[in-house]
Every structure is written in C-alpha cells, then in structure tokens.
Amino acid sequence: MNSLTIVGRVVKDPELKSNDKGEFCFISVAVTDTSRDKAEFFNCNLSGKQATNCHKYVKKGDTISVTGSVHLSQFGEGNRYASMNVRATRVEFLGKRGAAVDGDTEDELPDAYKPTPKAPNSGYMQIDEEDMPF
C-alpha cells in the first residue's frame, strides 16, 4: 500500500497548468519536524477540481493536509537524479495564514477555510494515559 498523509504549510502560491487531459496544480508543502527543528519539503501534484480549488483558495503560508501516493521520478543522464512527488488524492484546507491578524471572522472566510463540524464520539470514551493498562 502506497499512502502518505502530510500536514504542513504551502511554500509558494500554487501553479495551475492545463493540457488536453485537464487542469493540474503543483504545490510545495513544508512539514516541520519539531523534535529536530527542521522541515521536510514535499512536491505535490493535484488534478481536476482539486487543482482548480487549490489554485483558487490556497496561498503561500496556508496550512493544508495532503493525502496521496508517493512516486519516484528519475531524470538526468542515466537517471542520475531522483525526486519524490506526492500524487494527491485528497487535500484539506486547514488554515488561512494570518486570518486572525487580518481580522477575518469565520463568516467572512470562504467555505473551504471554515472548520468542519466534528462527528459525535460514537460511544467511545476518552481515557487518560495513566489509566491505560500498558
């Protein structure tokens, strides 16, 4: 199974391109590793309606979640170089950069940035770590 989910900030404004197969969007996402104070960068490719929506609503600095599959692209003389890319199957808009600073309220944000209602806990109960048997 080849599946990856990342949550991070968009490094630069998304690039939208199109060809005879439809529209494609390319975004780069920085994921911070807080234990090492370092960031990893992922190039993500989107297509179809997700590409259009990302180009329309996502800007540099916004927080997003991307789920997709990882693919290795080799290039150069004798496939000397390689690049890891994520073919996104799902993108969630988690936060607009500076929304609170800009004075936006939840009513003024596009639907893509509004929080989704949480599902009921379906009968599960929260247990503290010290109550765990292991």
Secondary structure as UniProt FT lines:
FT   STRAND          4..10
FT   STRAND          15..19
FT   TURN            20..21
FT   STRAND          22..33
FT   TURN            34..37
FT   STRAND          38..47
FT   HELIX           48..57
FT   TURN            60..61
FT   STRAND          63..75
FT   TURN            77..78
FT   STRAND          81..95
FT   TURN            97..98
FT   HELIX           99..102
FT   HELIX           106..108
FT   HELIX           111..113
FT   TURN            122..123
FT   HELIX           129..131
//
